[in-house]
Amino acid sequence: MWSCSLWALLPPVYSLIIAAGLWLVYFIAVAEEKIIPLGSKYKRRNGSYYPFISLAGNFPPASCIFSEVMNIAAFVGLIIAVLRYLQVKHRMDKQWINVGSLIAFSVGCFGMTLIGNFQVLTEEMIHNLGTFVTFGLGASFCWVQSYVTLTVNLQSEGRKVGFIRFLLSGSITVCMIVYFSMLGQRRHMQAAQSQWALVMLFLIFLATFGIEFRHSRFNIVCTDASGRPVSQLETASEPSRYQPDQL
């Protein structure tokens, strides 16, 4: 009998779908000769571009899929961040950390929509703004959530999960530094490879929330009682099953 919450499937399924969508965009762009393959020893040829994610999703038909993938990534990513906020809400003394983490990732999700809907060769300034917001706030979110994991220590799994998240956060930060460094040195292929590694590591980080979501139930309860909220979002974990959170 399944003893874990089905919400545990949301983060890993989300990461798998977004990763699959981005790689589909990449393979379409390569097939259409809009970009050169990752790891290619040759420089740009026949009008092809380096295999940055944004350039892979710049030209139709890949651009249509890219926009859809980024919009879904932003929407579902925000849902995961809200559920995580509710999960640790009553287990933290410093609530400003939890609130700040949610706000930072919410703005980062908005940055994802800018990346997906404003192509880099058409609206470069807005697109790059979305990139900086997503990468910068996304990396900050990872570090904060790694700290939160150790502090909350949900089901006594904080040390193990926290170690994994700190390792992923460090790898994400290194990839981001390498990415911008390679761009500054005009080593575009290495920059593109770092970008892909950065995004995949970030998706792996989000997938790890499934480890803790398996301990929680999230239910929407509606009521028409006078003077009470129309909707409530409740979360119950093993230690505090009867202490619902409301939104």
N, C-alpha and C positions, 0 to 999 in steps of 0.2 A: 504494500500500500504506500502511495506517495505521501511522505511525511513532511516534505518541504513545501513552502509557499510557492505557488506558480509564478509569483512576481520575480523569483530568482532567474527565470528565463529571459526576462525583458532586457537586461543589460547585455548579455552575450549575444542574443539574437539580433539586437540593435547593431552591435559592433560588426557582426558577420554580414548583415545586409548592407551597411554603409561601406564596408571594405569591398564587398563584391561589386557594389555599384560603382565605386571609384575605379576599380580595376577593369570593369567593363568599359568605362569611359576611356581608359588608357588604351585598351586593345583596339577599340574602334578608331581612336585617333591614329594609332600606329598603322592599322590596316588602310586608313584613308591617306596615309603618308603626310599627316599634319604635324607629327612629331617623330623624332628618331627614337629607337628603343632605348630603354634604360640599359646602361652598361655598354652601349655602342662605342667602339673605338674611333668612329668617324665623326667629323664635325657636321654641322648643319649642311644639308644638301637638298637641292630641288625645292627650295622654299620651305623645307620642314623646320620645325622649331625644336628646342631642347625639351625633354620630357617632364616639364613642370606640370603639376596637377592642374593648375589654372589654364595653362596653354592646351593641355589635352582636352579640357572642357570648354574651349573657346569657340570651336567651330562645329556647326551642325553636321551630322545628327548627334554627335557626342554632347554638344552643349545643352541640348534638351534634357538628356538624361542627367547631366551634371547638375543642372539647376534643380531638378526634382530630388536628386540624392541629397543635395545640401539643404534644401528646405525640410526634408524629412529628418535629416540629421539634427537640424536646429530644433525642430518641434519635439521630437522624441527625447533628444538630449536634455531639453528643458524639463520634461516630465520626470526623467531620472533624477535630475538635480533637486527638484521639489520633493520627490519621495525620499531622497537621501536626507534632505533638510528635516523633514518630519520624523524620520527614523531616529535621528540623534538629538532632536530638539529637547527632550526632557532628560538627557543624559550628559549635558554639557553645562558647566558653570559659566563659561564665557560665551554667552549667546551671540555677541557681536561677531565672533569668528564664524559661527554657523550662518548667520545672516549675511555677512560679508562674502562668504564663499558662494552662497546662492546668488547674490546680486552680480558678482563677478562672472559666474558662469552664464547667467542670463544675458548679460551684455555680450559675452563671447558667442552665445547662440545667435544673437542678432548679427554679429560679425559674420557668422556662417552664411546667413541669408544674403549679405552684401557680396560675399565671395561668389555665391552661386548665381545671383541674378544680375550682377554687373561684370561682364566679361573684361578680362585684363587688357585686351587690345582695343576695347571700345571705351570703357570708363576706368582708366588705369588708376586714377587717384582714389576713387571710391573703393575699387577692388582692393587696392593695397591697404587702405584703411581697415577694411574688413579682415585682411590677413594679419595685420599687426594686432588688432583687437582679439581675434580668435586665438592666435598663437600665444600672445602675451598673457591674457587672462586665463587661457586654458592651462598654461604651465603653472600659473599661480594657484589655480583651483586644485591641480594635482598635488602640489606641495602642502596646501592647507588640509586637504582631505587625508593625506598621509599622516599628518599630525593628529587630526581628528580621530583617525582609526586607532592610534596608540592611546589617545586620551580616553576615548569611550570604552575601548576594549570589549566590544560586544561579544557575548558568549565566550569570553576568555580567548578569543581568536585575534585580538588586537596586535600582538607581537608578530605573529606569522604573516597576517595580511598586511600589517603596517610595513614590514620589511620589504615585501614584494612591491608595495606602492612607492616606498621611498626609492627603491631601485629603479622602478619605471620612471618616477619623476626626475631622477638624476639623468637617466638616459634621454628623456624628452628634452631636458634643458641642454644637454650636450649637443643633441641633434639640432636644436634651434640655434645654438651658438655657431656650430659648424655651417649651418645653412646660410646665415647672414654673413659669416666670414668668407665663405666660398663665393657668395654673390659679390662681395666687395673686391675680391681678387679676380672676378670675371671667370671663375672656373665653374661654368654653368652645369656641366654634367654632374660634378660632385655635389653641387648645390641641389640639383633635382633629386639625386639619390638620398640626400639628407632630408629633404622635404617629405619624400615618401616614407622614409623610416620614421620620421617624427609623427606623421599622421597615423601610421599603423600602430605605433607604440601608444599613442593617445587613445585609440580605440580599444586596445588591450586593457589600458588602465580603466576605462569606463566599464568594460566587461567584468572587471573584478568586483563591481558592486553586487553582482549576482550572489557572491559568497555570503554577504550579509543580508541581502533581501530574502534569502531563503528562511530567515527567522521571523519575518514580518508579514502581516496581512494588511492590505490597504483596501478599504471599502468606502464607497460613496453612499451616504445615507441622506435621503431627502425627507423633509417634513413640512407640513403647512401650518404648524402650530404658531399661533400669534405671538409675535415678539421674539421668535427664535430664527436662526439662520435657515435659509431655504435649503442649503446643502452643507454637508460636513464631509471632510475627508479624514478617515480614521486610520491609524496604524497601531497594531498591537504586536509586541514581541514577547518572547518567552518570559523574560523577567517582569514585564509590565503589561500583561495582556489586557488589563482592564483600565488602562490609562490612555484613552483615545486622544489624538491630536485633531484639531479642527482647522479648516481653511475656509 
